[in-house]
Amino acid sequence: MDAVRRSLPMRLLDRLEETLITLLMGGATVIIFFAVVHRYLSGMPIPGVQDWLIALHFGWAQEVCIYMFVWMAKFGAAYGVRTGIHVGVDVLINALNPRNRARFVIFGLLAGATFTAIVGTLGATFVWENGAHYAIFRFLGLPTGDVPPGPTTPDLEVSTWIVYSAVPLGSYLMCFRFLEATVGFVRTGELPHHDHGHVEGIDETDPPVPGEKA
């Protein structure tokens, strides 16, 4: 499935997925860097600076980075299915005749879609019962009754259902990617593959730059 032939909604979804992963990874790296520097410099007896650094509160850094890495892992898994990092064919399956090989490949892809759909549904149920029900009803102005608001995180004091939403969202996206790979395999007979030497935006058929060796 060449990126050029993908529809606009699919390209937008791809970009959103990649942007989210990049922002989460970059943001977590920056936060960890400043937290480590803050902890190191706070122990140095620098007049004026040490007191100012100690007054800064970085206790939330570890918690927010954990949550960011969880979200990054879930959406990174979906990205892996789309690019073929997770989707692979065993040597024994490749030794089969084309018809049986196709059956095993389709079975594996559908099994992955089924598993991630189950995980996503269980995650969505947990998120709904863990505070999302209360938050949505309250946002819409509906009576909440005896619906509990749900717990909050220790340092950030953010509703935990927001953090746990990574499970259903990432799992459903991963399920969609498995189904997308299944449809692509049925149509073309090819699986998504990851080329480590490919740089996005550079076509292999582009003419060489003048003066540059081929």
Biotite code that builds the C-alpha atoms (Angstrom):
import biotite.structure as struc

atoms = struc.array([
    struc.Atom([0.000, 0.000, 0.000], chain_id="A", res_id=1, res_name="MET", atom_name="CA", element="C"),
    struc.Atom([1.930, 2.922, -1.290], chain_id="A", res_id=2, res_name="ASP", atom_name="CA", element="C"),
    struc.Atom([1.501, 6.127, 0.655], chain_id="A", res_id=3, res_name="ALA", atom_name="CA", element="C"),
    struc.Atom([0.747, 7.926, -2.664], chain_id="A", res_id=4, res_name="VAL", atom_name="CA", element="C"),
    struc.Atom([-2.332, 5.760, -3.262], chain_id="A", res_id=5, res_name="ARG", atom_name="CA", element="C"),
    struc.Atom([-3.741, 6.164, 0.222], chain_id="A", res_id=6, res_name="ARG", atom_name="CA", element="C"),
    struc.Atom([-6.851, 8.275, 0.614], chain_id="A", res_id=7, res_name="SER", atom_name="CA", element="C"),
    struc.Atom([-6.742, 11.670, 2.277], chain_id="A", res_id=8, res_name="LEU", atom_name="CA", element="C"),
    struc.Atom([-8.435, 10.497, 5.520], chain_id="A", res_id=9, res_name="PRO", atom_name="CA", element="C"),
    struc.Atom([-5.934, 7.654, 5.813], chain_id="A", res_id=10, res_name="MET", atom_name="CA", element="C"),
    struc.Atom([-2.997, 9.986, 5.226], chain_id="A", res_id=11, res_name="ARG", atom_name="CA", element="C"),
    struc.Atom([-4.356, 12.348, 7.875], chain_id="A", res_id=12, res_name="LEU", atom_name="CA", element="C"),
    struc.Atom([-4.706, 9.443, 10.303], chain_id="A", res_id=13, res_name="LEU", atom_name="CA", element="C"),
    struc.Atom([-1.141, 8.361, 9.541], chain_id="A", res_id=14, res_name="ASP", atom_name="CA", element="C"),
    struc.Atom([0.178, 11.873, 10.164], chain_id="A", res_id=15, res_name="ARG", atom_name="CA", element="C"),
    struc.Atom([-1.821, 12.229, 13.364], chain_id="A", res_id=16, res_name="LEU", atom_name="CA", element="C"),
    struc.Atom([-0.457, 8.919, 14.599], chain_id="A", res_id=17, res_name="GLU", atom_name="CA", element="C"),
    struc.Atom([3.137, 9.841, 13.772], chain_id="A", res_id=18, res_name="GLU", atom_name="CA", element="C"),
    struc.Atom([2.803, 13.363, 15.200], chain_id="A", res_id=19, res_name="THR", atom_name="CA", element="C"),
    struc.Atom([1.347, 12.087, 18.463], chain_id="A", res_id=20, res_name="LEU", atom_name="CA", element="C"),
    struc.Atom([4.145, 9.547, 18.901], chain_id="A", res_id=21, res_name="ILE", atom_name="CA", element="C"),
    struc.Atom([6.783, 12.163, 18.090], chain_id="A", res_id=22, res_name="THR", atom_name="CA", element="C"),
    struc.Atom([5.350, 14.720, 20.517], chain_id="A", res_id=23, res_name="LEU", atom_name="CA", element="C"),
    struc.Atom([5.046, 12.157, 23.305], chain_id="A", res_id=24, res_name="LEU", atom_name="CA", element="C"),
    struc.Atom([8.579, 10.869, 22.809], chain_id="A", res_id=25, res_name="MET", atom_name="CA", element="C"),
    struc.Atom([10.100, 14.323, 22.455], chain_id="A", res_id=26, res_name="GLY", atom_name="CA", element="C"),
    struc.Atom([8.104, 15.790, 25.331], chain_id="A", res_id=27, res_name="GLY", atom_name="CA", element="C"),
    struc.Atom([9.007, 12.969, 27.703], chain_id="A", res_id=28, res_name="ALA", atom_name="CA", element="C"),
    struc.Atom([12.678, 13.276, 26.760], chain_id="A", res_id=29, res_name="THR", atom_name="CA", element="C"),
    struc.Atom([12.714, 17.022, 27.434], chain_id="A", res_id=30, res_name="VAL", atom_name="CA", element="C"),
    struc.Atom([10.919, 16.650, 30.768], chain_id="A", res_id=31, res_name="ILE", atom_name="CA", element="C"),
    struc.Atom([13.282, 13.901, 31.917], chain_id="A", res_id=32, res_name="ILE", atom_name="CA", element="C"),
    struc.Atom([16.290, 15.995, 30.892], chain_id="A", res_id=33, res_name="PHE", atom_name="CA", element="C"),
    struc.Atom([15.194, 19.037, 32.878], chain_id="A", res_id=34, res_name="PHE", atom_name="CA", element="C"),
    struc.Atom([14.178, 16.899, 35.862], chain_id="A", res_id=35, res_name="ALA", atom_name="CA", element="C"),
    struc.Atom([17.628, 15.277, 35.986], chain_id="A", res_id=36, res_name="VAL", atom_name="CA", element="C"),
    struc.Atom([19.404, 18.621, 35.594], chain_id="A", res_id=37, res_name="VAL", atom_name="CA", element="C"),
    struc.Atom([17.201, 20.123, 38.298], chain_id="A", res_id=38, res_name="HIS", atom_name="CA", element="C"),
    struc.Atom([17.966, 17.290, 40.704], chain_id="A", res_id=39, res_name="ARG", atom_name="CA", element="C"),
    struc.Atom([21.701, 17.528, 40.002], chain_id="A", res_id=40, res_name="TYR", atom_name="CA", element="C"),
    struc.Atom([21.983, 21.299, 40.337], chain_id="A", res_id=41, res_name="LEU", atom_name="CA", element="C"),
    struc.Atom([19.778, 21.373, 43.432], chain_id="A", res_id=42, res_name="SER", atom_name="CA", element="C"),
    struc.Atom([22.490, 19.485, 45.291], chain_id="A", res_id=43, res_name="GLY", atom_name="CA", element="C"),
    struc.Atom([25.180, 22.009, 44.418], chain_id="A", res_id=44, res_name="MET", atom_name="CA", element="C"),
    struc.Atom([25.737, 24.790, 46.976], chain_id="A", res_id=45, res_name="PRO", atom_name="CA", element="C"),
    struc.Atom([25.323, 27.700, 44.554], chain_id="A", res_id=46, res_name="ILE", atom_name="CA", element="C"),
    struc.Atom([24.297, 30.853, 46.463], chain_id="A", res_id=47, res_name="PRO", atom_name="CA", element="C"),
    struc.Atom([20.855, 32.037, 45.444], chain_id="A", res_id=48, res_name="GLY", atom_name="CA", element="C"),
    struc.Atom([20.481, 29.485, 42.670], chain_id="A", res_id=49, res_name="VAL", atom_name="CA", element="C"),
    struc.Atom([20.226, 26.455, 44.958], chain_id="A", res_id=50, res_name="GLN", atom_name="CA", element="C"),
    struc.Atom([17.350, 27.923, 46.969], chain_id="A", res_id=51, res_name="ASP", atom_name="CA", element="C"),
    struc.Atom([15.543, 28.876, 43.770], chain_id="A", res_id=52, res_name="TRP", atom_name="CA", element="C"),
    struc.Atom([15.961, 25.391, 42.305], chain_id="A", res_id=53, res_name="LEU", atom_name="CA", element="C"),
    struc.Atom([14.819, 23.681, 45.496], chain_id="A", res_id=54, res_name="ILE", atom_name="CA", element="C"),
    struc.Atom([11.692, 25.841, 45.437], chain_id="A", res_id=55, res_name="ALA", atom_name="CA", element="C"),
    struc.Atom([10.844, 24.467, 41.992], chain_id="A", res_id=56, res_name="LEU", atom_name="CA", element="C"),
    struc.Atom([8.576, 21.428, 42.188], chain_id="A", res_id=57, res_name="HIS", atom_name="CA", element="C"),
    struc.Atom([9.487, 18.654, 39.768], chain_id="A", res_id=58, res_name="PHE", atom_name="CA", element="C"),
    struc.Atom([7.790, 15.822, 41.637], chain_id="A", res_id=59, res_name="GLY", atom_name="CA", element="C"),
    struc.Atom([5.241, 15.503, 38.849], chain_id="A", res_id=60, res_name="TRP", atom_name="CA", element="C"),
    struc.Atom([7.888, 14.810, 36.183], chain_id="A", res_id=61, res_name="ALA", atom_name="CA", element="C"),
    struc.Atom([8.232, 11.081, 36.807], chain_id="A", res_id=62, res_name="GLN", atom_name="CA", element="C"),
    struc.Atom([4.492, 10.495, 36.824], chain_id="A", res_id=63, res_name="GLU", atom_name="CA", element="C"),
    struc.Atom([3.761, 12.449, 33.660], chain_id="A", res_id=64, res_name="VAL", atom_name="CA", element="C"),
    struc.Atom([6.644, 10.754, 31.820], chain_id="A", res_id=65, res_name="CYS", atom_name="CA", element="C"),
    struc.Atom([5.321, 7.323, 32.761], chain_id="A", res_id=66, res_name="ILE", atom_name="CA", element="C"),
    struc.Atom([1.921, 8.229, 31.346], chain_id="A", res_id=67, res_name="TYR", atom_name="CA", element="C"),
    struc.Atom([3.465, 9.700, 28.213], chain_id="A", res_id=68, res_name="MET", atom_name="CA", element="C"),
    struc.Atom([5.486, 6.541, 27.600], chain_id="A", res_id=69, res_name="PHE", atom_name="CA", element="C"),
    struc.Atom([2.354, 4.415, 28.096], chain_id="A", res_id=70, res_name="VAL", atom_name="CA", element="C"),
    struc.Atom([0.503, 6.414, 25.455], chain_id="A", res_id=71, res_name="TRP", atom_name="CA", element="C"),
    struc.Atom([3.541, 6.321, 23.194], chain_id="A", res_id=72, res_name="MET", atom_name="CA", element="C"),
    struc.Atom([3.792, 2.538, 23.543], chain_id="A", res_id=73, res_name="ALA", atom_name="CA", element="C"),
    struc.Atom([0.132, 1.946, 22.694], chain_id="A", res_id=74, res_name="LYS", atom_name="CA", element="C"),
    struc.Atom([0.121, 4.157, 19.615], chain_id="A", res_id=75, res_name="PHE", atom_name="CA", element="C"),
    struc.Atom([3.615, 3.025, 18.703], chain_id="A", res_id=76, res_name="GLY", atom_name="CA", element="C"),
    struc.Atom([2.303, -0.541, 18.581], chain_id="A", res_id=77, res_name="ALA", atom_name="CA", element="C"),
    struc.Atom([-0.367, 0.523, 16.081], chain_id="A", res_id=78, res_name="ALA", atom_name="CA", element="C"),
    struc.Atom([2.298, 2.307, 14.057], chain_id="A", res_id=79, res_name="TYR", atom_name="CA", element="C"),
    struc.Atom([4.344, -0.889, 14.107], chain_id="A", res_id=80, res_name="GLY", atom_name="CA", element="C"),
    struc.Atom([1.491, -2.872, 12.584], chain_id="A", res_id=81, res_name="VAL", atom_name="CA", element="C"),
    struc.Atom([1.010, -0.280, 9.848], chain_id="A", res_id=82, res_name="ARG", atom_name="CA", element="C"),
    struc.Atom([4.685, -0.208, 8.903], chain_id="A", res_id=83, res_name="THR", atom_name="CA", element="C"),
    struc.Atom([5.212, -3.959, 9.209], chain_id="A", res_id=84, res_name="GLY", atom_name="CA", element="C"),
    struc.Atom([7.430, -3.938, 12.276], chain_id="A", res_id=85, res_name="ILE", atom_name="CA", element="C"),
    struc.Atom([5.111, -6.333, 14.133], chain_id="A", res_id=86, res_name="HIS", atom_name="CA", element="C"),
    struc.Atom([3.604, -8.157, 11.162], chain_id="A", res_id=87, res_name="VAL", atom_name="CA", element="C"),
    struc.Atom([5.853, -11.007, 10.074], chain_id="A", res_id=88, res_name="GLY", atom_name="CA", element="C"),
    struc.Atom([5.704, -14.413, 8.431], chain_id="A", res_id=89, res_name="VAL", atom_name="CA", element="C"),
    struc.Atom([7.450, -17.441, 9.907], chain_id="A", res_id=90, res_name="ASP", atom_name="CA", element="C"),
    struc.Atom([9.924, -19.441, 7.862], chain_id="A", res_id=91, res_name="VAL", atom_name="CA", element="C"),
    struc.Atom([7.721, -22.542, 8.080], chain_id="A", res_id=92, res_name="LEU", atom_name="CA", element="C"),
    struc.Atom([4.731, -20.628, 6.729], chain_id="A", res_id=93, res_name="ILE", atom_name="CA", element="C"),
    struc.Atom([6.820, -19.358, 3.833], chain_id="A", res_id=94, res_name="ASN", atom_name="CA", element="C"),
    struc.Atom([7.641, -22.975, 2.996], chain_id="A", res_id=95, res_name="ALA", atom_name="CA", element="C"),
    struc.Atom([3.954, -23.739, 2.368], chain_id="A", res_id=96, res_name="LEU", atom_name="CA", element="C"),
    struc.Atom([2.276, -23.475, -0.993], chain_id="A", res_id=97, res_name="ASN", atom_name="CA", element="C"),
    struc.Atom([0.866, -20.008, -1.793], chain_id="A", res_id=98, res_name="PRO", atom_name="CA", element="C"),
    struc.Atom([-2.749, -20.897, -0.960], chain_id="A", res_id=99, res_name="ARG", atom_name="CA", element="C"),
    struc.Atom([-2.012, -22.366, 2.481], chain_id="A", res_id=100, res_name="ASN", atom_name="CA", element="C"),
    struc.Atom([0.474, -19.587, 3.210], chain_id="A", res_id=101, res_name="ARG", atom_name="CA", element="C"),
    struc.Atom([-2.204, -16.989, 2.472], chain_id="A", res_id=102, res_name="ALA", atom_name="CA", element="C"),
    struc.Atom([-4.631, -18.762, 4.790], chain_id="A", res_id=103, res_name="ARG", atom_name="CA", element="C"),
    struc.Atom([-2.170, -18.763, 7.681], chain_id="A", res_id=104, res_name="PHE", atom_name="CA", element="C"),
    struc.Atom([-1.258, -15.119, 7.115], chain_id="A", res_id=105, res_name="VAL", atom_name="CA", element="C"),
    struc.Atom([-4.897, -14.035, 7.049], chain_id="A", res_id=106, res_name="ILE", atom_name="CA", element="C"),
    struc.Atom([-5.604, -16.112, 10.150], chain_id="A", res_id=107, res_name="PHE", atom_name="CA", element="C"),
    struc.Atom([-2.708, -14.461, 11.984], chain_id="A", res_id=108, res_name="GLY", atom_name="CA", element="C"),
    struc.Atom([-3.815, -10.965, 11.003], chain_id="A", res_id=109, res_name="LEU", atom_name="CA", element="C"),
    struc.Atom([-7.419, -11.613, 11.987], chain_id="A", res_id=110, res_name="LEU", atom_name="CA", element="C"),
    struc.Atom([-6.262, -13.153, 15.270], chain_id="A", res_id=111, res_name="ALA", atom_name="CA", element="C"),
    struc.Atom([-4.324, -9.975, 15.993], chain_id="A", res_id=112, res_name="GLY", atom_name="CA", element="C"),
    struc.Atom([-7.368, -7.872, 15.134], chain_id="A", res_id=113, res_name="ALA", atom_name="CA", element="C"),
    struc.Atom([-9.584, -9.998, 17.371], chain_id="A", res_id=114, res_name="THR", atom_name="CA", element="C"),
    struc.Atom([-7.201, -9.861, 20.313], chain_id="A", res_id=115, res_name="PHE", atom_name="CA", element="C"),
    struc.Atom([-6.722, -6.099, 20.114], chain_id="A", res_id=116, res_name="THR", atom_name="CA", element="C"),
    struc.Atom([-10.471, -5.594, 19.726], chain_id="A", res_id=117, res_name="ALA", atom_name="CA", element="C"),
    struc.Atom([-11.061, -7.588, 22.921], chain_id="A", res_id=118, res_name="ILE", atom_name="CA", element="C"),
    struc.Atom([-8.379, -5.634, 24.786], chain_id="A", res_id=119, res_name="VAL", atom_name="CA", element="C"),
    struc.Atom([-9.838, -2.375, 23.487], chain_id="A", res_id=120, res_name="GLY", atom_name="CA", element="C"),
    struc.Atom([-13.357, -3.316, 24.571], chain_id="A", res_id=121, res_name="THR", atom_name="CA", element="C"),
    struc.Atom([-12.225, -4.380, 28.033], chain_id="A", res_id=122, res_name="LEU", atom_name="CA", element="C"),
    struc.Atom([-10.199, -1.183, 28.296], chain_id="A", res_id=123, res_name="GLY", atom_name="CA", element="C"),
    struc.Atom([-13.147, 0.946, 27.193], chain_id="A", res_id=124, res_name="ALA", atom_name="CA", element="C"),
    struc.Atom([-15.367, -0.709, 29.795], chain_id="A", res_id=125, res_name="THR", atom_name="CA", element="C"),
    struc.Atom([-12.784, -0.083, 32.498], chain_id="A", res_id=126, res_name="PHE", atom_name="CA", element="C"),
    struc.Atom([-12.356, 3.555, 31.455], chain_id="A", res_id=127, res_name="VAL", atom_name="CA", element="C"),
    struc.Atom([-16.132, 4.074, 31.393], chain_id="A", res_id=128, res_name="TRP", atom_name="CA", element="C"),
    struc.Atom([-16.545, 2.665, 34.881], chain_id="A", res_id=129, res_name="GLU", atom_name="CA", element="C"),
    struc.Atom([-13.446, 4.432, 36.202], chain_id="A", res_id=130, res_name="ASN", atom_name="CA", element="C"),
    struc.Atom([-14.730, 7.975, 35.791], chain_id="A", res_id=131, res_name="GLY", atom_name="CA", element="C"),
    struc.Atom([-15.464, 8.569, 32.104], chain_id="A", res_id=132, res_name="ALA", atom_name="CA", element="C"),
    struc.Atom([-19.171, 7.874, 32.720], chain_id="A", res_id=133, res_name="HIS", atom_name="CA", element="C"),
    struc.Atom([-19.297, 10.576, 35.375], chain_id="A", res_id=134, res_name="TYR", atom_name="CA", element="C"),
    struc.Atom([-17.202, 13.069, 33.374], chain_id="A", res_id=135, res_name="ALA", atom_name="CA", element="C"),
    struc.Atom([-19.247, 12.728, 30.173], chain_id="A", res_id=136, res_name="ILE", atom_name="CA", element="C"),
    struc.Atom([-22.599, 12.944, 31.955], chain_id="A", res_id=137, res_name="PHE", atom_name="CA", element="C"),
    struc.Atom([-21.432, 15.987, 33.876], chain_id="A", res_id=138, res_name="ARG", atom_name="CA", element="C"),
    struc.Atom([-20.132, 17.636, 30.698], chain_id="A", res_id=139, res_name="PHE", atom_name="CA", element="C"),
    struc.Atom([-23.480, 17.079, 28.972], chain_id="A", res_id=140, res_name="LEU", atom_name="CA", element="C"),
    struc.Atom([-25.392, 18.363, 31.984], chain_id="A", res_id=141, res_name="GLY", atom_name="CA", element="C"),
    struc.Atom([-27.036, 15.003, 32.644], chain_id="A", res_id=142, res_name="LEU", atom_name="CA", element="C"),
    struc.Atom([-27.773, 13.768, 36.167], chain_id="A", res_id=143, res_name="PRO", atom_name="CA", element="C"),
    struc.Atom([-24.934, 11.609, 37.485], chain_id="A", res_id=144, res_name="THR", atom_name="CA", element="C"),
    struc.Atom([-26.890, 10.029, 40.317], chain_id="A", res_id=145, res_name="GLY", atom_name="CA", element="C"),
    struc.Atom([-24.752, 7.549, 42.207], chain_id="A", res_id=146, res_name="ASP", atom_name="CA", element="C"),
    struc.Atom([-22.108, 7.376, 39.473], chain_id="A", res_id=147, res_name="VAL", atom_name="CA", element="C"),
    struc.Atom([-18.685, 7.785, 41.152], chain_id="A", res_id=148, res_name="PRO", atom_name="CA", element="C"),
    struc.Atom([-16.341, 10.475, 39.787], chain_id="A", res_id=149, res_name="PRO", atom_name="CA", element="C"),
    struc.Atom([-13.433, 8.039, 39.738], chain_id="A", res_id=150, res_name="GLY", atom_name="CA", element="C"),
    struc.Atom([-9.954, 8.291, 41.269], chain_id="A", res_id=151, res_name="PRO", atom_name="CA", element="C"),
    struc.Atom([-7.229, 10.777, 40.397], chain_id="A", res_id=152, res_name="THR", atom_name="CA", element="C"),
    struc.Atom([-3.481, 10.399, 39.926], chain_id="A", res_id=153, res_name="THR", atom_name="CA", element="C"),
    struc.Atom([-1.231, 11.006, 42.983], chain_id="A", res_id=154, res_name="PRO", atom_name="CA", element="C"),
    struc.Atom([0.863, 13.971, 41.793], chain_id="A", res_id=155, res_name="ASP", atom_name="CA", element="C"),
    struc.Atom([-0.970, 15.507, 38.860], chain_id="A", res_id=156, res_name="LEU", atom_name="CA", element="C"),
    struc.Atom([-4.410, 14.892, 40.393], chain_id="A", res_id=157, res_name="GLU", atom_name="CA", element="C"),
    struc.Atom([-5.801, 14.147, 36.941], chain_id="A", res_id=158, res_name="VAL", atom_name="CA", element="C"),
    struc.Atom([-8.676, 11.714, 36.520], chain_id="A", res_id=159, res_name="SER", atom_name="CA", element="C"),
    struc.Atom([-7.184, 8.287, 35.925], chain_id="A", res_id=160, res_name="THR", atom_name="CA", element="C"),
    struc.Atom([-9.690, 7.479, 33.182], chain_id="A", res_id=161, res_name="TRP", atom_name="CA", element="C"),
    struc.Atom([-7.898, 10.013, 30.973], chain_id="A", res_id=162, res_name="ILE", atom_name="CA", element="C"),
    struc.Atom([-4.625, 8.147, 31.453], chain_id="A", res_id=163, res_name="VAL", atom_name="CA", element="C"),
    struc.Atom([-6.216, 4.721, 30.961], chain_id="A", res_id=164, res_name="TYR", atom_name="CA", element="C"),
    struc.Atom([-7.888, 5.896, 27.739], chain_id="A", res_id=165, res_name="SER", atom_name="CA", element="C"),
    struc.Atom([-4.631, 4.995, 26.014], chain_id="A", res_id=166, res_name="ALA", atom_name="CA", element="C"),
    struc.Atom([-5.608, 1.324, 26.281], chain_id="A", res_id=167, res_name="VAL", atom_name="CA", element="C"),
    struc.Atom([-8.881, 1.383, 24.304], chain_id="A", res_id=168, res_name="PRO", atom_name="CA", element="C"),
    struc.Atom([-7.753, 4.088, 21.864], chain_id="A", res_id=169, res_name="LEU", atom_name="CA", element="C"),
    struc.Atom([-4.421, 2.443, 21.110], chain_id="A", res_id=170, res_name="GLY", atom_name="CA", element="C"),
    struc.Atom([-5.911, -1.061, 20.974], chain_id="A", res_id=171, res_name="SER", atom_name="CA", element="C"),
    struc.Atom([-8.740, -0.082, 18.626], chain_id="A", res_id=172, res_name="TYR", atom_name="CA", element="C"),
    struc.Atom([-6.278, 1.716, 16.366], chain_id="A", res_id=173, res_name="LEU", atom_name="CA", element="C"),
    struc.Atom([-4.066, -1.367, 16.396], chain_id="A", res_id=174, res_name="MET", atom_name="CA", element="C"),
    struc.Atom([-7.119, -3.505, 15.527], chain_id="A", res_id=175, res_name="CYS", atom_name="CA", element="C"),
    struc.Atom([-7.873, -1.181, 12.624], chain_id="A", res_id=176, res_name="PHE", atom_name="CA", element="C"),
    struc.Atom([-4.288, -1.506, 11.390], chain_id="A", res_id=177, res_name="ARG", atom_name="CA", element="C"),
    struc.Atom([-4.529, -5.314, 11.503], chain_id="A", res_id=178, res_name="PHE", atom_name="CA", element="C"),
    struc.Atom([-7.743, -5.176, 9.462], chain_id="A", res_id=179, res_name="LEU", atom_name="CA", element="C"),
    struc.Atom([-6.112, -2.721, 7.062], chain_id="A", res_id=180, res_name="GLU", atom_name="CA", element="C"),
    struc.Atom([-3.171, -5.097, 6.630], chain_id="A", res_id=181, res_name="ALA", atom_name="CA", element="C"),
    struc.Atom([-5.602, -7.981, 6.056], chain_id="A", res_id=182, res_name="THR", atom_name="CA", element="C"),
    struc.Atom([-7.459, -6.128, 3.309], chain_id="A", res_id=183, res_name="VAL", atom_name="CA", element="C"),
    struc.Atom([-4.178, -5.099, 1.717], chain_id="A", res_id=184, res_name="GLY", atom_name="CA", element="C"),
    struc.Atom([-2.900, -8.678, 1.767], chain_id="A", res_id=185, res_name="PHE", atom_name="CA", element="C"),
    struc.Atom([-6.107, -10.041, 0.227], chain_id="A", res_id=186, res_name="VAL", atom_name="CA", element="C"),
    struc.Atom([-5.943, -7.460, -2.554], chain_id="A", res_id=187, res_name="ARG", atom_name="CA", element="C"),
    struc.Atom([-2.225, -7.476, -3.321], chain_id="A", res_id=188, res_name="THR", atom_name="CA", element="C"),
    struc.Atom([-0.786, -10.559, -1.627], chain_id="A", res_id=189, res_name="GLY", atom_name="CA", element="C"),
    struc.Atom([1.758, -8.373, 0.167], chain_id="A", res_id=190, res_name="GLU", atom_name="CA", element="C"),
    struc.Atom([2.237, -7.560, 3.836], chain_id="A", res_id=191, res_name="LEU", atom_name="CA", element="C"),
    struc.Atom([3.366, -4.219, 5.235], chain_id="A", res_id=192, res_name="PRO", atom_name="CA", element="C"),
    struc.Atom([7.140, -4.162, 5.389], chain_id="A", res_id=193, res_name="HIS", atom_name="CA", element="C"),
    struc.Atom([9.594, -1.832, 7.080], chain_id="A", res_id=194, res_name="HIS", atom_name="CA", element="C"),
    struc.Atom([12.604, -0.663, 5.094], chain_id="A", res_id=195, res_name="ASP", atom_name="CA", element="C"),
    struc.Atom([15.267, 0.556, 7.529], chain_id="A", res_id=196, res_name="HIS", atom_name="CA", element="C"),
    struc.Atom([17.160, 2.259, 4.725], chain_id="A", res_id=197, res_name="GLY", atom_name="CA", element="C"),
    struc.Atom([14.211, 4.249, 3.410], chain_id="A", res_id=198, res_name="HIS", atom_name="CA", element="C"),
    struc.Atom([13.885, 7.936, 4.208], chain_id="A", res_id=199, res_name="VAL", atom_name="CA", element="C"),
    struc.Atom([10.345, 9.267, 3.961], chain_id="A", res_id=200, res_name="GLU", atom_name="CA", element="C"),
    struc.Atom([9.962, 11.949, 1.322], chain_id="A", res_id=201, res_name="GLY", atom_name="CA", element="C"),
    struc.Atom([12.801, 10.599, -0.835], chain_id="A", res_id=202, res_name="ILE", atom_name="CA", element="C"),
    struc.Atom([11.745, 8.451, -3.753], chain_id="A", res_id=203, res_name="ASP", atom_name="CA", element="C"),
    struc.Atom([14.104, 5.733, -4.914], chain_id="A", res_id=204, res_name="GLU", atom_name="CA", element="C"),
    struc.Atom([13.378, 6.759, -8.518], chain_id="A", res_id=205, res_name="THR", atom_name="CA", element="C"),
    struc.Atom([14.407, 10.383, -7.985], chain_id="A", res_id=206, res_name="ASP", atom_name="CA", element="C"),
    struc.Atom([17.221, 11.430, -10.348], chain_id="A", res_id=207, res_name="PRO", atom_name="CA", element="C"),
    struc.Atom([20.654, 11.780, -8.746], chain_id="A", res_id=208, res_name="PRO", atom_name="CA", element="C"),
    struc.Atom([21.944, 15.201, -7.792], chain_id="A", res_id=209, res_name="VAL", atom_name="CA", element="C"),
    struc.Atom([24.467, 16.563, -10.341], chain_id="A", res_id=210, res_name="PRO", atom_name="CA", element="C"),
    struc.Atom([28.011, 15.874, -9.217], chain_id="A", res_id=211, res_name="GLY", atom_name="CA", element="C"),
    struc.Atom([26.866, 13.175, -6.781], chain_id="A", res_id=212, res_name="GLU", atom_name="CA", element="C"),
    struc.Atom([27.948, 9.574, -7.277], chain_id="A", res_id=213, res_name="LYS", atom_name="CA", element="C"),
    struc.Atom([25.153, 7.094, -7.826], chain_id="A", res_id=214, res_name="ALA", atom_name="CA", element="C"),
])
